[in-house]
Amino acid sequence: MKTLFVTGKGGVGKSTLSAAMAWQLSQQYRVLIVSLDPAHNLGDIFNMTLKDKKTRYTDTLYLKEIDLKKLTKEYLKKEIDILSSSYKYLQVLNLDNYFSVLKYSPGIEEYALLTSIEKTIREEKDFDYIVFDTPPTGLTLRFLALPKITITWVERLITIRQQILKKRYTIHRIRGSLSDSETVLDYDEQSDRVLTRLHDLHQTYEELNKKLQGPDTYICLVFNPDILSLKESARLIEGLKDLKLPLRLLINNKVTVENIIMAEKVEVSMTSMVKNIPLERVPLAGGIFNEKTSTLYHIEKDLTQHLR
């Protein structure tokens, strides 16, 4: 299974091109396209009402829009349940008020999105391609960076936890048996639920990071022929290099006769930042479109030839 992330500045046409590529791929493969962008345009493009479940469009193409608010709430509930079950004595501290404001904490949305991506890649094995229509640059870079960041933190937490278990075992030998009213911190690492959870997290994010950096992941950068788009794209390219994530395709979208000179200048700058990356130019679709002559079908160029 191959994974495609379509990313770029807000408003450059990521959703339209994601849909076009998913449609083109579905002529030969089974494809799932998932919108991660809170601004969801996927349903409008395909003229369908989409929910947080995959919806059949054709026999080979399925659509899904992620409800970020619902996803964040479910992610928080799961993590809070794990914390509460591991540390039952926390219940007496009345932490409900603290948990209720966690949804506003920096990074929660990014972790929720990352969890959804990991789950989708792990569970949707029946598809040949999964296409992710991503949020604008800032949020995309943050959630793509999380696997690597989390691995580093979890490794440190595992070391700290192992030290706690060792010291707790020493105290246990001096003072006798431990109380059954709270989680028993066994010296045996396999019996410690917290350490088991940390090892599970480490394995999950290691596998996801390996997938994101692997040969079956394709990141496509969409930009427009203007300076703001160029600057935002430069930021994203730098971030992808730092994270060692594979940029596979550049698409200059909304090119017209009027902006062709600027389009060429932007393309020169883009290709100077990344060597040997294919670049495709997509003209701005004009006129009035209905279901049969929509922007989706107007894009006749095969944008997926470099992604197969």
C-alpha positions in Angstrom: 0.0 0.0 0.0 1.3 3.5 -0.9 0.5 6.7 0.9 0.3 10.1 -0.6 0.2 13.4 1.3 -0.8 16.5 -0.7 0.4 19.6 1.1 1.0 23.3 0.7 -0.2 26.8 1.6 -3.9 27.3 2.3 -5.8 28.1 -0.8 -3.4 26.7 -3.4 -5.8 24.0 -4.6 -4.7 21.0 -2.5 -8.2 19.6 -2.1 -8.9 19.8 -5.9 -5.6 18.2 -6.9 -5.9 15.6 -4.2 -9.3 14.7 -5.6 -8.0 14.7 -9.2 -5.1 12.4 -8.3 -7.3 10.0 -6.3 -9.7 9.9 -9.2 -6.9 9.2 -11.7 -5.4 6.5 -9.5 -8.8 4.9 -9.0 -8.9 4.1 -12.7 -6.3 1.3 -12.1 -6.2 0.9 -8.3 -8.3 0.8 -5.2 -8.0 4.3 -3.6 -9.1 5.9 -0.3 -8.9 9.7 -0.1 -9.0 11.3 3.4 -9.5 15.0 4.1 -7.5 16.1 7.2 -8.1 19.8 6.5 -10.6 21.4 8.9 -11.9 23.5 6.0 -13.2 20.3 4.2 -13.9 20.8 0.5 -13.8 17.1 -0.4 -17.5 16.6 -0.2 -18.2 19.7 -2.3 -15.8 18.5 -5.0 -17.5 15.1 -5.3 -20.9 16.6 -4.7 -21.5 14.3 -1.7 -22.2 14.7 2.0 -19.3 13.1 3.8 -18.9 12.1 7.5 -16.3 10.6 9.7 -16.7 7.2 7.9 -15.4 6.1 4.5 -18.1 6.6 1.8 -18.1 4.7 -1.5 -17.9 6.9 -4.6 -17.1 4.2 -7.1 -16.2 0.6 -6.8 -12.5 1.6 -6.6 -12.7 5.1 -4.9 -13.8 5.8 -1.3 -13.9 9.2 0.4 -13.6 10.3 4.0 -13.5 13.6 6.0 -12.0 13.7 9.4 -14.0 15.5 12.1 -11.1 17.1 14.0 -13.3 18.3 16.9 -14.7 14.8 17.4 -11.4 13.2 16.8 -9.7 15.4 19.5 -12.4 14.6 22.0 -12.1 10.8 21.4 -8.3 11.0 21.6 -8.4 12.9 25.0 -11.0 10.5 26.4 -8.8 7.5 25.5 -5.7 8.9 27.0 -7.5 10.1 30.2 -9.0 6.7 30.7 -5.6 5.1 30.4 -4.1 7.6 32.9 -7.0 7.1 35.3 -6.9 3.3 35.2 -3.1 3.3 35.8 -3.2 5.8 38.7 -6.4 5.1 40.5 -5.3 7.4 43.4 -5.6 10.4 41.1 -9.4 10.1 41.3 -9.3 11.6 44.8 -7.6 14.7 43.5 -10.7 15.7 41.4 -8.8 16.2 38.2 -11.9 16.4 36.0 -11.6 20.2 35.8 -8.0 19.9 34.6 -8.9 17.3 32.0 -11.7 19.5 30.7 -9.3 22.2 29.5 -6.8 19.8 28.0 -8.5 20.1 24.6 -7.1 23.7 24.4 -3.6 22.5 25.1 -1.0 23.0 22.3 -0.3 19.8 20.3 -3.6 18.0 21.1 -5.0 18.5 17.6 -1.8 17.4 16.0 -1.6 14.2 18.1 -5.3 13.5 17.4 -4.6 13.9 13.6 -1.5 11.7 13.8 -3.5 9.0 15.7 -6.1 9.1 12.9 -3.4 8.8 10.2 -1.7 5.9 12.0 -5.0 4.1 12.4 -6.0 4.6 8.8 -2.7 3.3 7.5 -2.8 0.3 9.9 -6.4 -0.7 9.3 -7.1 0.1 5.6 -5.0 -2.6 4.1 -7.5 -3.3 1.3 -6.5 -0.1 -0.6 -3.6 0.2 -3.0 -3.3 4.0 -2.3 -4.4 6.3 0.5 -4.4 10.0 -0.4 -4.3 12.5 2.5 -5.5 16.0 1.7 -3.6 17.8 4.5 -4.2 21.1 6.4 -2.1 24.2 5.6 1.7 24.1 6.1 2.0 24.9 9.8 -0.3 22.2 11.1 1.0 19.7 8.6 4.6 20.1 9.6 3.7 19.8 13.3 1.9 16.5 13.0 4.5 15.1 10.6 7.2 15.9 13.1 5.4 14.3 16.0 6.5 10.6 15.4 10.2 11.6 15.7 9.7 13.9 18.6 7.5 11.4 20.4 10.1 8.6 20.0 12.7 10.8 21.6 10.5 11.7 24.6 9.2 8.1 25.1 12.7 6.7 25.1 13.6 9.2 27.9 10.4 8.4 29.8 11.2 4.6 29.6 14.6 5.3 31.1 13.0 7.4 33.9 10.4 4.7 34.5 13.0 2.0 34.8 14.8 4.0 37.4 11.6 4.5 39.4 10.9 0.8 39.3 14.4 0.0 40.5 14.2 2.4 43.4 10.7 1.3 44.3 11.9 -2.3 44.4 14.7 -1.3 46.8 12.2 0.5 49.1 9.9 -2.5 48.9 12.6 -4.8 50.2 13.2 -2.4 53.1 9.6 -1.7 54.0 7.7 -4.9 53.1 4.6 -5.3 51.0 3.0 -2.6 49.0 -0.6 -1.4 49.3 -3.2 -2.9 46.9 -5.1 0.4 46.8 -3.0 1.8 44.0 -1.1 0.5 41.0 1.8 -1.8 42.1 5.1 -0.7 40.6 6.7 -4.1 40.1 10.4 -4.4 39.5 9.5 -6.8 36.7 9.1 -4.5 33.7 6.7 -6.8 31.9 4.2 -6.5 34.8 4.3 -2.7 34.9 1.4 -1.2 33.0 2.9 2.2 32.6 6.1 0.8 31.1 4.2 -1.5 28.9 2.2 1.4 27.6 5.4 3.3 26.9 6.9 0.4 25.0 3.7 0.1 22.9 3.8 3.8 22.1 7.5 3.6 21.1 6.8 0.7 18.8 3.7 2.4 17.2 5.6 5.6 16.5 8.7 3.8 15.3 6.6 1.9 12.7 4.8 5.1 11.7 8.0 7.1 11.3 9.5 4.2 9.3 6.4 4.2 7.0 6.5 8.0 6.6 10.2 8.0 5.6 9.9 4.9 3.5 9.7 4.3 -0.3 5.9 3.9 -0.3 5.2 7.4 1.0 4.9 10.3 -1.4 4.7 13.9 -0.4 3.3 16.2 -3.1 3.8 20.0 -2.7 1.3 22.2 -4.4 2.0 25.9 -4.9 0.8 28.9 -6.9 2.7 31.3 -9.1 3.1 34.0 -6.5 5.7 35.1 -3.9 3.6 34.2 -0.8 3.1 30.7 -2.0 6.8 30.4 -2.8 7.9 31.5 0.7 5.5 29.1 2.3 6.7 26.3 0.1 10.3 27.0 1.0 9.4 26.7 4.6 7.8 23.3 4.0 10.7 22.1 1.9 13.1 22.9 4.7 10.9 21.2 7.3 10.6 18.0 5.1 14.4 17.9 4.8 14.8 18.2 8.6 12.4 15.4 9.1 13.9 13.3 6.3 10.5 12.9 4.7 10.2 12.1 0.9 9.1 15.0 -1.3 8.3 13.3 -4.6 6.4 15.8 -6.7 6.0 19.6 -7.2 2.8 21.0 -8.8 2.5 24.6 -9.9 -1.3 25.2 -9.9 -3.5 27.9 -11.3 -1.1 29.0 -14.1 -2.6 31.4 -16.6 -1.3 33.4 -19.6 -1.3 36.5 -17.4 0.9 35.0 -14.7 3.1 32.8 -16.8 6.3 34.9 -16.2 5.8 34.7 -12.5 5.1 31.0 -12.8 8.4 30.4 -14.5 10.3 32.5 -11.9 8.7 30.5 -9.0 9.4 27.2 -10.7 13.1 28.2 -11.1 13.3 29.0 -7.4 11.5 25.8 -6.4 13.7 23.5 -8.5 16.8 25.2 -7.1 15.7 24.2 -3.6 15.1 20.6 -4.5 17.1 18.7 -7.1 15.7 16.0 -9.4 12.1 16.3 -8.2 9.5 16.2 -11.0 7.4 19.4 -11.6 4.0 19.5 -13.2 2.2 22.7 -14.3 -1.6 22.8 -14.0 -3.5 25.6 -15.8 -6.3 27.5 -14.0 -9.6 26.1 -14.9 -12.0 28.7 -16.3 -15.6 28.8 -17.2 -18.8 27.5 -15.5 -18.7 23.9 -14.2 -21.4 21.5 -13.4 -21.1 17.9 -12.2 -19.9 16.6 -15.6 -17.5 19.4 -16.3 -16.2 20.1 -12.9 -12.6 21.2 -12.1 -12.0 17.6 -11.1 -12.6 16.3 -14.6 -11.1 19.4 -16.2 -7.6 18.3 -15.0 -6.7 16.1 -17.9 -3.0 15.9 -17.2 -2.0 12.6 -15.5 -0.6 14.0 -12.2 0.1 10.4 -10.9 2.6 9.2 -13.4 5.4 10.0 -10.9 3.6 8.4 -8.0 3.2 4.8 -9.2 
